[in-house]
Amino acid sequence: MPTPNDFTVGDGLNTAGISWVRSVSGDDNAAWTSQNTNREQLNVRLDYQVTDGNKVNFVMSRERNTASNSDPTWPDGFAGSQFRAPRIYSAQWTSSVTPTVLNEFRFGYRETNWHGRTAFSDGCCFGEGQFNDGLTDQAREIFDTYFQFSNGYPWLQNLQSIGGNKWMAVPALGSTRTQSSPLWVFSDNVSWVVGSHSFQAGWEGTWADSDGWNSGSLWPNVGIGDGNFPIENIEGRFDGLQNADAGTAEAILNDLSGSVGNLVMGYIVNDPSRGFDDILVTPKQNLNYHQDDWAAYFKDDWNVTQNLTINYGVRWDVYGVPYEAKGLNTAPDNPELLINGGANNPNDLIRFIQVGRFSPNPDRGLYPKDWNNIAPSFGFSYNVPWLDRTTVVRGGFGISYSGAATFLQYDFGPGRNPGKSYTASATPTEFTAAPGIVGNPDAATVQFPLPNPIEPFGTVPLTNRRVDAFVYAPDRRIPYIQNFNVSVETEIAPNTNLSVSYVGTTGVSLWGERELNEYEIFNNGILDAFNIVRGGGTAPLFEDMFEGLRFGGCVIGADGCTASSSLRTWSQTRGWFANGEAAGFAEFLNSTPAAGGGWGGMLRANGYPEDFIVIAPQFDDVDVYGNQDHSTYHSLQTQLTKRLSAGFSGQLTYTWSKALGNAGTATFRAREDQSGAIRDSRNRNLNKGPVGFHRTHAFNAHGVWQLPFGPGRALGANAPGALARIIEDWQLSSIVSWSSGAPLSLVTGNPLWGTGGLQTIVANDVFNTPDLVGGVSSLPKSFGEVRVGSDGNISYFDGLSREREPAADYYGSDPDGLDRFDNLWQVVDGSGNVILRNPKPGTTGNLGPAWLQGPGSLGIDAALSKSVQIREDMDFTLRIDAINLLNTPLWNDPNVNINSSSFGRITGAGGARTFTLNARIDF
């Protein structure tokens, strides 16, 4: 094995990385937008004039793209395969009914699809076969090499340390899936002219569906880790070993010993008549969602006078409620009870039932259909007659509704509700080891299948607390956008126009998610007791709650053993107290099976109510999708346009803008709704800030210059024939763009999908910022600049550094050494003044979301082309395009976690310079 050469990963002591370049046969992404695939495309267009007043046209586009499923692992990993075959068909019939009446009928069909197979499943799953039917020879060899079996169930181990599966070249369970999403559109539009009015009216129908499956969570999986048998004598910080390093050391020892920390496998209902399936029945979790929409509209363009035109209109949109083709949509039988906090005893539990078309409850949908989606619009254009140069003032206001299908949100929501699917997990109660790794004859062996305590569409027991629930608010409605604009455009010189505009939008009743089961710490005494224990004291609440339980090496209440001291020393709880994560401890307390009594047994042991911490203790997360989000966008847009003259045309634009919304919004939540991550569930307004696509400044310029060479030009006008053919018809074009950086939110934990933070106040989808100690002047919004150091490290927050937060501020006279287990750092300036610290238990940071902005981006693209006339009806064009001509790095955002050893570091960049040569013949 070669020597590690990448120290941006690993712990810097025992582990590091290896970087290499390896070619693959194309590589696609989950959004199907990669340009690195092997693509074949066929395009066809037909136009036919049926009669003088009737014509039809037809357009077809078909592709087939193939690629590897992922970059292979080093040094001899396996890539798998994937392909997609998008296709588009459209047809239009245009009929001139009378000289003033025109009818246009349109039909469109679009299908997107994606088929991906991991290396061990390549070739499988195109019919109704099992997980190992149809495998390629290589896939079968991989499967036989890496998988082991328990009672006929195949399973794969998941290592913890040194990169896990990728480092060890174990084929990850990954994306073995298929998806096909056809979209049908029919529309008819009638236009007619009456005097100074130009009317339009029409209708549009859209039928969309998405039929897909994946096998990810069905596969039995063995996680290597501590489980109920933690490694002894590796704890805390001492010289040469920090707290985070201790975790890596534990992971390495677990991998070497083969210690099994947990077992996982999935169950799914694909056919209500068959009940739950597991991997032995099918490798497919299949759902086929449909949504049917339609709209009608009317508009009028009215030439009121020679200088004034007014347009007005109205549109009515009806968006259907999604349904599943086999009736597998799920919803709670009593959503009001769940949302209002019921289901706290065995006689009052929530059950998820099938709803929607083709289900046993066809009259009930995921949410009520919203018919009240009427959208007016108004605009005007006024040519100012008394000015010397042509000047036009335009303005408008309109409303548009946004309820088109995003099927992935239903797949990850009602398609995974309890009773429809179940992910079984277990932590071995006796030491279990993966075979072939450890020679311990007393170790138990891995056992599958795992029990499934839920009947298909049955009731989740009150003691489960491990499954998530997804609920749509009963008053959910279609969100809408208000659009405002006003502009002035004037001719400032011949062939040159200047436009100045204001454009603004407001998003009203936007779809958003809120967590119903946020963990209560304020009104039940948990926060006060947590702070007492953290400070080294004895909390009466915990002494009463845990009396008689055994944890931390003793029985609480016996022989001087106190709950408070045990919580400070017990390996499963000390980290919460060390880092001040009161909400994280409440989550653990609500759901852990530790100390006996099953899931939530630590609460139940001494008679504390099931809903002491959450209002719906049947479940883990309860995501409620309603209309609690809002957004605003304001912009000043200027545009200078030079029309073609003297061989040159171009355009220059500058935009200042401000886009605000729920700062917890992350891109992955397009599969659900908008916001999800939260700073304080009691004050959602704290989430408001610049959204991910906000850019304060954006500058763009492009131009095309016909080079002045050849006949009729300034240079070489009298050149002889051969030379004239060489120097004529050269064209140079360029695009220059610059924009300020994306918003940056400093956080206190590992950012995941744009969020992160210590669980000091919330524990679900945490978005927790630090406390700004030094005042706004110590960290202005403009702070941040890319600096490349002499050692090659790239930093963004120049002048800031990290140091340990002083333990005395938190632990007081703590006799149990909690400071050995924390991971709390503060940020200081060059003079040692504290700028940022971690928030205290029960608080979120006072630093606003998206306080800073990341690195800006500069791009300069250019193209040079030469056209040659071969004969009168044939031209040949040669063109070379240069993308990122100056090879300017497009820096990734820096690490924004103040508790990370790489805080402020930039570890990646894009923007590689590329050249493309094109040749074309026109005839």
Phi, psi and omega in degrees: 000133180291163180290139177305141180230007182230104182258015173279352176237168182084186184262000179080355181244292185258339183231147176208188184240168174233124177255140180206166177247127181222128180280144177229165181276066183079156179211123183256175175232170187295337181269000176062034182248003182294144175262007185260025179263165172270113191241136170238133184224141176233125179240137179223138174223133178232133175233136182217126177271103184289307175221182179300327184253007183223132175217153180230153172218155183221135180231134177228141174219124180231142179227163166217117181245132177237149183196171171284155181281337178192166172293131181296149176285155184274145357264347185221044181285186189233138189264334188072189183215161175205155173207157174219150183225072179292150180211146181224132174231136175215148179217149180217137175241117181250126184231123173273096185292313174219174178300341182244005182232126180233133177242134179232119175251131184233145174228139178218145175222130178226134176231124171252143180210160181207132179232117181234138178227128173292168186301323184278352180241015182299124180099349185270171158072026176268351175234219180258018184285182181274181187294338181244019176276137174078012182296146171291165181300319180292318180298320180294322178295319178297314181299313182293333183282317191260331185275147172240168187232144172225114182053038179087352182268123178283140178218156183231136180276150182238104184286156183266315196266174176036050172089356176063226188302320186294316181296319185274005179058029174276131181295120180293157181291324166042199189265095165256105188201165175221142179214136175223124185232090176280149178226124178249134179227130173235138178208156176219133182230131178245129178240137176212152184246130176227106180060237182269007181254140173238106186262152172220142175210151181182184179217162180212134176239134182233126177239114184238146172209163179219113181251115184209165176210157169215170184235007189310300188277355176285331184291131171297137185224136179248116179267125178278131181175189183295310190061227178268013184228073183295149176288134183271156169068019167237098184205143172074193186249131168216176186306123178087351181223110177270172184302315180296325178293326178299322177297319178295319179298319177298317182297320179296316180295322177296319178297318181293325182273345183074021183296125181272120180270323179201157177239140182221141169205161186244154173233145184215145172260111174262333182225114183304332181283345184259338182084204184288136171252151170235189188295337178285339180269316183201146173270012190242126165262104193250133174220144179228095183268144179230149170214130181246122182236154172209161183210155174225149185209160175212140177210160180218128169258115188245116175277090185295312176222182179298331185252353185234126174236134178240137172235141179212158181185179179211146179226141178240118180250135173237111180261126181288158174275128183300145176224158181256140190296337179254012180075030186262011169299143181230147177207156179292144180293338179221076184297326180297320179296317180295311184293328181271004171093034176269208177061053182245006177215162186299342181267001187220055185258153179272135176238138177268131184239163176283135180224162175093179182305140180071006178258172175295347180235068187292340182275357181241124180259182175301325176203162182294146176290137181259112181266349191265060184242067182260124189239105175277161175212152180210140177207163179213158174219124185232122176270112185291113190279339189268002179267151183293322181255155180299123181224128182237132175251128180233153177198164180186163175216140179203161177239139176224140180263149185228097181219023181295158186291133167234085195295336183298329180295328180281328176298317181273359180248260183298339177286350181237016183292157177305138184094329174272321176215160178207127174259108180278138178221152180209143172251117184304137179273349171233153186301124183236138181229145175290132183294150177088353181253319186237145179258034181275109184290343181272353182287136175287160179261159179295134182233121170236155004279165174268149182291147176245108185278359186251134172281154176305124183054035178265187184266131176285129179299152180297335182269006183288296172060014184242348183259151180265153177234144182235123189228138174261132182299140181299337180257020179300136181225172180282126179286162178219160183242130172263129183244133179233142174202147172210139183213156173233125178237132182220154177271113183266345177197164178305130179067015182226123181241148174238131178236134176234126188225152164248130177230128179218152176221154174227124176269122186245135178054043181292148178294135179207162181249142170229148180271116180285324187265043175291146190277124182280128176228351187268315189265000180246005176089356184295318181298314180298316180294322179300313181294325178296313180296317181298327180277003177095006183264189180245122184263115181304323181302312183288327178297322179285318184295324188252010182302131178088349178277149178255116170198162182068019175092006179203173178264124185296129179091357180244138175054041176077009180280122179251149177296320185297315179293320180295323178295329179284339185247338182295132185299334183274349183235338188299327180297322178301314183287323180298321184263002178074024185268079183294319180290324176296321177294321178297321177298314178301314183296323182290330192238351187287145171268001182298154180068015175085170176089004179076186183296123184081010184294334179293331175281318189287338190301321184244029169082017177285143187294154182299327182262030180297330185243325178232157184273346178229076188290352172302325193243167172275270175274143170233103182267121180251123182257116180223221185230047186267006184258161184208149178213158175221149177218128177230139181210148169250120185239126178240144183214126176248122186239127176249111178287161186299122172199146182055030176079010183226139170219152181188173180211141178231128180230147173222134180230126166255133183211164176214118181242119183241150178182204179283110187292346177282356181299133177229154189298326183293344184280002170298338178283346178241251172234212186271264187293155178208305179296144189222146175270314180213114184295345179271350181212084183294341180297338179294344179279345187291134179181182177301137181272172189301328182270002180295133170222122184296314183235140175217127181236132178221140176216140174214152181205156178230127184236116172282109186299138190278052180241144173105180182306134179079004182249173184292327183242133178074028183297330183250022181296146179294168190309304185296316180293323179298320179296329182284318189268349183274164172058042170265138181226131178245132178225157182205152174231127177240129179223144175213138175216151175290168190283170177285155178299143177240127174252116174289137184228176186241015178204180183295117179296133178228117181056037176088005179229172177164163175150160174297148183271061183279332185227330173226157183237353179250126180050061187289136172225091191237120179266165177282171170274129175274103186276322189277002182086163185300325183295338180278343179215072181295159182299337181274003184293140177124125179204139180287126177232127177261115182281166179295337179273002180090350178286141183248123183240161182239326182259068184297133179097348178257146177215171183249148171213159181299137172290141182293123185297329184298337180290343187242319195258354175053233182267025184311120181274358188251010173064045180300334183296346177288342190246001183274167177226047186257126179232152175242156181255130182236159176270186184297340179264004180085006178285133181288128180255312185228141174223166178285145179291156180279161178306136180083006179229159168250161184298152179274355176284131183292156176293149178053043184292323183250178174229148184279187181299140175285175181229137178234131178223136176231113178247149181215158178215143176231129182228153178226127180250136180233128177274112181283313173211183188301326184249021182214131177234147174241130181236131175244131185220140174237129180250136176242114177264130185055064187305322183272002181056042181282127180296138170258096191291139170291164176291152180283167172293126186250009180270113185292343179265008180264142179294341179255026178306131178083354181277142171254123186244011180199161179203155174242197174088030178297140179288134178225148176240137179232129179254127181237145174227141184213142174243127177248130179211000000 
